[in-house]
Amino acid sequence: MRLCLLFIALSLTQILASVSYSQSTSMSLRMNNVSIEEVLNQIEEDTEFRFLYNKKIVDVEREVNVSADNKNIAEVLNNLFENTGISYSINGRQIVLNKIGADGLLQQTNKR
C-alpha cells in the first residue's frame, strides 16, 4: 500500500513538472524573413520542446518575421500562427500543430 502511494506521488510530481515547464519557460527570438520551419527548429534548439506536424497541412515554408522578448511558448505560437488556420496543443514538451476546419474543429488526416 505504501509503495502504491509512493508511486502515485511520484507520478503526480512528473505530471505537474511537465505542465509547469510550458508555462515557466520563456524565450527570446528575433528572426526576419525566415520560414516557419526555421523558427520551429530554433525553438527546438533553444528549449526542450519538440514539434509534430504534417507538412501537407502546415505551410512551414511561409516566411515570417518573429520578434519575441522573454515570452512563453504560447505567446510565441499565438503570434506565429495568428490568422493562419493553424492550431497547436502542448502536451508536456511536445507541441502538435494541426489545421482548424471551417467549423472551428481540428481536422484529422487519414494515413494509409
Backbone as ProteinMPNN parsed JSONL, in Angstrom:
{"seq_chain_A": "MRLCLLFIALSLTQILASVSYSQSTSMSLRMNNVSIEEVLNQIEEDTEFRFLYNKKIVDVEREVNVSADNKNIAEVLNNLFENTGISYSINGRQIVLNKIGADGLLQQTNKR", "coords_chain_A": {"N_chain_A": [[0.819, -1.187, 0.0], [1.903, 1.28, 0.818], [3.911, 1.493, -1.033], [2.444, 1.772, -3.363], [1.213, 4.27, -2.9], [3.487, 5.865, -2.886], [4.34, 5.564, -5.531], [2.181, 6.792, -6.892], [2.422, 9.411, -5.899], [4.938, 10.128, -6.972], [4.332, 9.985, -9.701], [2.422, 12.023, -9.969], [4.02, 14.207, -9.381], [5.724, 14.247, -11.605], [3.881, 14.789, -13.646], [2.933, 17.345, -12.923], [5.315, 18.752, -13.132], [5.883, 18.724, -15.901], [3.754, 20.188, -16.942], [4.157, 22.691, -15.809], [6.522, 23.418, -17.045], [5.979, 24.363, -19.669], [4.63, 26.663, -19.062], [6.407, 28.132, -17.571], [8.747, 28.411, -19.009], [10.549, 30.75, -20.73], [11.362, 32.612, -23.689], [13.47, 34.276, -26.057], [13.311, 35.555, -29.258], [14.512, 36.687, -32.352], [13.978, 36.931, -35.534], [14.127, 37.423, -38.992], [12.448, 37.354, -42.121], [12.373, 34.505, -42.447], [11.618, 31.01, -42.775], [8.737, 29.333, -41.406], [9.434, 26.816, -40.576], [12.167, 27.125, -39.961], [11.927, 28.779, -37.738], [10.58, 27.067, -35.959], [12.541, 25.081, -35.716], [14.546, 26.573, -34.453], [13.301, 27.149, -32.014], [13.17, 24.553, -31.0], [15.905, 24.077, -30.675], [16.578, 25.968, -28.728], [15.008, 25.344, -26.547], [13.374, 22.69, -24.677], [11.267, 21.77, -26.104], [9.491, 19.879, -28.597], [8.325, 19.611, -31.899], [5.492, 18.363, -33.652], [4.15, 17.811, -36.781], [2.39, 17.832, -39.924], [3.654, 18.328, -43.057], [2.022, 18.606, -45.226], [-0.221, 19.736, -44.263], [0.467, 21.908, -42.609], [1.832, 24.891, -43.581], [4.972, 25.212, -43.675], [6.851, 26.527, -45.089], [6.244, 29.138, -45.398], [7.22, 32.492, -45.148], [8.211, 34.465, -42.375], [8.383, 37.089, -39.89], [9.762, 37.222, -36.729], [9.546, 38.45, -33.515], [10.242, 38.265, -30.333], [10.448, 38.901, -26.981], [11.46, 37.545, -24.094], [9.17, 35.831, -23.843], [6.553, 33.404, -23.258], [6.045, 30.054, -24.57], [3.437, 29.759, -25.584], [2.623, 32.381, -26.175], [4.452, 33.029, -28.208], [3.776, 31.123, -30.181], [1.082, 31.795, -30.614], [1.345, 34.313, -31.848], [2.855, 33.563, -34.086], [1.159, 31.841, -35.544], [-1.119, 33.315, -35.967], [-4.151, 34.099, -37.534], [-3.856, 32.077, -39.487], [-5.14, 29.681, -39.582], [-4.066, 27.573, -38.296], [-3.695, 25.49, -35.515], [-2.517, 24.649, -32.229], [-1.441, 22.227, -29.82], [-0.231, 21.751, -26.584], [1.476, 19.27, -25.051], [2.974, 18.401, -22.387], [6.227, 18.475, -23.212], [5.908, 18.329, -25.831], [4.684, 19.576, -28.864], [1.918, 19.761, -30.861], [0.986, 20.525, -34.094], [-1.811, 21.509, -36.022], [-4.489, 21.758, -38.44], [-7.248, 23.995, -38.42], [-10.597, 23.377, -39.135], [-13.343, 24.616, -41.218], [-15.481, 24.59, -39.531], [-14.394, 25.166, -37.13], [-13.259, 23.11, -35.771], [-10.573, 20.815, -35.136], [-8.98, 19.35, -37.905], [-8.567, 16.037, -38.896], [-6.114, 13.927, -40.371], [-6.137, 11.182, -42.536], [-4.044, 8.474, -42.544], [-2.77, 6.217, -44.75]], "CA_chain_A": [[0.0, 0.0, 0.0], [2.788, 2.444, 0.865], [4.604, 1.545, -2.318], [1.464, 2.296, -4.312], [1.089, 5.705, -2.642], [4.737, 6.478, -3.327], [4.291, 5.579, -6.991], [1.207, 7.816, -7.276], [3.01, 10.716, -5.589], [5.979, 10.385, -7.966], [3.672, 10.217, -10.98], [1.824, 13.365, -9.932], [5.117, 15.161, -9.438], [6.162, 14.313, -13.001], [2.821, 15.453, -14.419], [2.952, 18.762, -12.591], [6.562, 19.337, -13.625], [5.808, 18.939, -17.339], [2.807, 21.266, -17.188], [4.762, 23.965, -15.432], [7.617, 23.752, -17.957], [5.471, 25.177, -20.774], [4.199, 27.949, -18.538], [7.508, 28.872, -16.951], [9.852, 28.604, -19.931], [10.431, 31.938, -21.58], [12.383, 32.641, -24.728], [13.586, 35.481, -26.862], [13.626, 35.247, -30.653], [14.481, 37.772, -33.332], [14.286, 36.331, -36.824], [13.456, 38.142, -40.069], [12.381, 36.709, -43.434], [12.729, 33.095, -42.318], [10.461, 30.121, -42.867], [8.198, 28.852, -40.127], [10.227, 25.642, -40.204], [13.379, 27.617, -39.307], [11.535, 29.264, -36.412], [10.316, 25.886, -35.132], [13.839, 24.458, -35.43], [15.241, 27.408, -33.471], [12.646, 26.917, -30.722], [13.619, 23.242, -30.53], [17.303, 24.206, -30.228], [16.675, 26.82, -27.542], [14.194, 24.811, -25.455], [13.204, 21.237, -24.695], [10.052, 21.461, -26.854], [9.598, 19.188, -29.876], [7.124, 19.841, -32.699], [4.97, 17.331, -34.541], [3.238, 18.391, -37.758], [2.388, 17.259, -41.256], [3.964, 19.407, -43.988], [0.908, 18.752, -46.165], [-1.26, 20.515, -43.579], [1.052, 23.139, -42.079], [2.735, 25.524, -44.54], [6.162, 25.597, -42.933], [7.721, 27.289, -45.984], [5.817, 30.542, -45.36], [8.214, 33.344, -44.488], [7.674, 35.293, -41.298], [9.278, 37.836, -39.012], [9.435, 36.909, -35.343], [10.207, 39.272, -32.517], [9.697, 37.894, -29.028], [11.374, 39.157, -25.881], [11.089, 36.941, -22.818], [7.775, 35.371, -23.961], [6.4, 31.958, -23.114], [5.839, 29.367, -25.842], [2.082, 30.021, -26.077], [2.603, 33.72, -26.783], [5.204, 32.961, -29.456], [2.993, 30.371, -31.155], [-0.106, 32.578, -30.95], [1.763, 35.322, -32.824], [3.353, 32.897, -35.283], [0.079, 31.224, -36.309], [-2.29, 34.186, -35.973], [-4.864, 34.199, -38.819], [-3.36, 31.1, -40.461], [-5.938, 28.465, -39.539], [-3.286, 26.519, -37.647], [-3.85, 25.415, -34.071], [-1.492, 23.831, -31.589], [-1.716, 21.733, -28.471], [1.003, 21.482, -25.855], [1.378, 18.103, -24.174], [4.295, 18.303, -21.778], [7.227, 19.179, -24.022], [5.58, 18.017, -27.213], [3.713, 20.513, -29.414], [1.322, 19.221, -32.07], [0.369, 21.533, -34.943], [-2.86, 20.955, -36.862], [-5.307, 22.75, -39.123], [-8.618, 24.166, -37.942], [-11.546, 23.338, -40.24], [-14.296, 25.719, -41.321], [-16.39, 24.521, -38.386], [-13.655, 25.501, -35.92], [-12.725, 21.896, -35.167], [-9.343, 20.325, -35.722], [-9.163, 18.347, -38.938], [-7.682, 14.882, -38.786], [-5.717, 13.359, -41.652], [-6.102, 9.722, -42.541], [-2.814, 7.957, -43.129], [-2.945, 4.841, -45.231]], "C_chain_A": [[0.865, 1.254, 0.0], [3.538, 2.615, -0.453], [3.692, 2.128, -3.394], [1.304, 3.807, -4.139], [2.34, 6.458, -3.091], [4.752, 6.599, -4.844], [3.33, 6.657, -7.502], [1.78, 9.21, -7.034], [4.095, 11.081, -6.605], [5.379, 10.681, -9.339], [3.069, 11.616, -11.04], [2.89, 14.443, -10.01], [5.603, 15.335, -10.874], [5.14, 15.045, -13.866], [2.846, 16.953, -14.165], [4.208, 19.449, -13.116], [6.479, 19.618, -15.117], [4.821, 20.042, -17.692], [3.444, 22.601, -16.883], [5.896, 24.357, -16.363], [7.121, 24.67, -19.066], [5.045, 26.557, -20.297], [5.365, 28.781, -18.027], [8.674, 29.141, -17.897], [9.609, 29.838, -20.784], [11.599, 31.95, -22.556], [12.379, 33.991, -25.417], [14.033, 35.068, -28.253], [13.568, 36.531, -31.469], [14.947, 37.167, -34.648], [13.479, 37.069, -37.891], [13.568, 37.379, -41.381], [12.887, 35.27, -43.395], [11.46, 32.256, -42.421], [9.99, 29.724, -41.47], [9.008, 27.652, -39.652], [11.518, 26.059, -39.494], [13.074, 28.129, -37.899], [11.302, 28.081, -35.478], [11.62, 25.179, -34.761], [14.614, 25.249, -34.38], [14.637, 27.235, -32.08], [13.081, 25.576, -30.147], [15.059, 23.292, -30.022], [17.413, 24.941, -28.899], [15.935, 26.268, -26.328], [14.179, 23.295, -25.522], [11.935, 20.826, -25.424], [10.396, 20.761, -28.158], [8.269, 19.347, -30.598], [6.789, 18.625, -33.544], [3.975, 18.007, -35.476], [3.394, 17.663, -39.08], [2.607, 18.408, -42.235], [2.88, 19.598, -45.047], [-0.196, 19.619, -45.574], [-0.729, 21.871, -43.144], [2.056, 23.675, -43.095], [3.954, 26.058, -43.805], [7.154, 26.357, -43.799], [7.369, 28.776, -45.989], [6.839, 31.355, -44.586], [7.549, 34.292, -43.507], [8.792, 36.108, -40.665], [8.832, 37.553, -37.591], [10.251, 37.809, -34.432], [9.543, 38.984, -31.179], [10.776, 38.108, -27.971], [10.815, 38.589, -24.587], [9.613, 36.536, -22.785], [7.714, 33.871, -23.73], [5.999, 31.358, -24.456], [4.452, 29.65, -26.423], [1.997, 31.381, -26.758], [3.33, 33.72, -28.126], [4.383, 32.258, -30.531], [1.719, 31.107, -31.555], [0.222, 33.631, -32.004], [2.169, 34.682, -34.149], [2.219, 32.381, -36.167], [-1.21, 32.037, -36.329], [-2.841, 34.309, -37.401], [-4.352, 33.239, -39.885], [-4.228, 29.85, -40.531], [-5.202, 27.29, -38.927], [-3.466, 26.63, -36.142], [-2.722, 24.555, -33.512], [-2.013, 23.332, -30.255], [-0.383, 21.36, -27.843], [0.739, 20.347, -24.883], [2.756, 17.853, -23.581], [5.271, 19.129, -22.579], [7.039, 18.899, -25.501], [4.484, 18.972, -27.69], [3.239, 19.962, -30.75], [0.622, 20.354, -32.813], [-0.649, 20.861, -35.842], [-3.664, 22.085, -37.459], [-6.699, 22.787, -38.517], [-9.528, 24.188, -39.159], [-12.486, 24.521, -40.214], [-15.252, 25.746, -40.14], [-15.685, 24.822, -37.064], [-13.049, 24.299, -35.23], [-11.429, 21.497, -35.861], [-9.662, 19.272, -36.759], [-8.132, 17.257, -38.758], [-7.316, 14.433, -40.198], [-5.678, 11.856, -41.511], [-4.826, 9.285, -43.237], [-3.047, 6.507, -43.51], [-1.695, 4.381, -45.893]], "O_chain_A": [[0.588, 2.194, -0.744], [3.766, 3.731, -0.92], [4.144, 2.897, -4.242], [1.263, 4.542, -5.125], [2.246, 7.567, -3.618], [5.139, 7.638, -5.378], [3.652, 7.361, -8.459], [1.635, 10.093, -7.879], [4.16, 12.226, -7.051], [5.879, 11.546, -10.058], [3.194, 12.309, -12.049], [2.682, 15.48, -10.64], [5.865, 16.457, -11.307], [5.515, 15.838, -14.729], [2.786, 17.742, -15.108], [4.156, 20.616, -13.504], [6.961, 20.659, -15.565], [5.04, 20.767, -18.663], [3.274, 23.553, -17.645], [6.207, 25.544, -16.463], [7.778, 25.664, -19.375], [5.097, 27.519, -21.063], [5.308, 30.01, -18.052], [9.504, 30.007, -17.62], [8.592, 29.951, -21.469], [12.664, 31.389, -22.298], [11.405, 34.741, -25.36], [15.004, 34.328, -28.414], [12.674, 37.357, -31.285], [16.136, 36.921, -34.855], [12.285, 37.31, -37.714], [14.619, 36.834, -41.717], [13.723, 34.87, -44.207], [10.359, 32.75, -42.178], [10.743, 29.775, -40.497], [9.24, 27.493, -38.454], [11.921, 25.415, -38.526], [13.868, 27.936, -36.978], [11.77, 28.085, -34.339], [11.786, 24.732, -33.626], [15.264, 24.662, -33.515], [15.36, 27.181, -31.086], [13.333, 25.466, -28.947], [15.394, 22.623, -29.045], [18.231, 24.59, -28.049], [16.206, 26.68, -25.2], [14.886, 22.691, -26.329], [11.553, 19.656, -25.377], [11.445, 21.007, -28.753], [7.208, 19.232, -29.986], [7.67, 17.95, -34.077], [3.061, 18.696, -35.022], [4.386, 16.977, -39.325], [1.831, 19.363, -42.246], [2.827, 20.643, -45.696], [-1.015, 20.173, -46.308], [-1.415, 22.881, -43.298], [3.022, 22.992, -43.434], [3.973, 27.208, -43.365], [8.195, 26.792, -43.305], [8.121, 29.586, -46.53], [7.271, 30.96, -43.503], [6.479, 34.842, -43.768], [9.977, 35.85, -40.877], [7.642, 37.635, -37.286], [11.47, 37.917, -34.556], [8.417, 39.413, -30.928], [11.874, 37.561, -28.065], [9.825, 39.086, -24.052], [8.895, 36.848, -21.836], [8.684, 33.152, -23.97], [5.649, 32.091, -25.381], [4.312, 29.767, -27.64], [1.365, 31.513, -27.806], [2.868, 34.348, -29.079], [4.299, 32.737, -31.663], [1.315, 31.05, -32.716], [-0.542, 33.819, -32.951], [1.854, 35.21, -35.215], [2.297, 32.468, -37.392], [-2.271, 31.513, -36.666], [-2.1, 34.585, -38.345], [-4.409, 33.557, -41.073], [-4.069, 29.041, -41.445], [-5.652, 26.148, -39.022], [-3.398, 27.719, -35.57], [-2.058, 23.825, -34.249], [-2.901, 23.929, -29.646], [0.474, 20.741, -28.475], [-0.114, 20.451, -24.002], [3.596, 17.185, -24.184], [5.16, 20.354, -22.624], [7.909, 19.199, -26.318], [3.477, 19.157, -27.007], [4.037, 19.723, -31.656], [-0.22, 21.054, -32.251], [-0.4, 19.777, -36.369], [-3.54, 23.236, -37.039], [-7.26, 21.755, -38.149], [-9.275, 24.926, -40.111], [-12.436, 25.339, -39.296], [-15.775, 26.802, -39.785], [-16.299, 24.745, -36.0], [-12.388, 24.449, -34.202], [-11.22, 21.808, -37.034], [-10.506, 18.404, -36.536], [-6.96, 17.531, -38.497], [-8.127, 14.549, -41.118], [-5.24, 11.324, -40.491], [-4.559, 9.674, -44.374], [-3.465, 5.687, -42.692], [-1.63, 3.248, -46.369]]}, "name": "protein", "num_of_chains": 1, "seq": "MRLCLLFIALSLTQILASVSYSQSTSMSLRMNNVSIEEVLNQIEEDTEFRFLYNKKIVDVEREVNVSADNKNIAEVLNNLFENTGISYSINGRQIVLNKIGADGLLQQTNKR"}
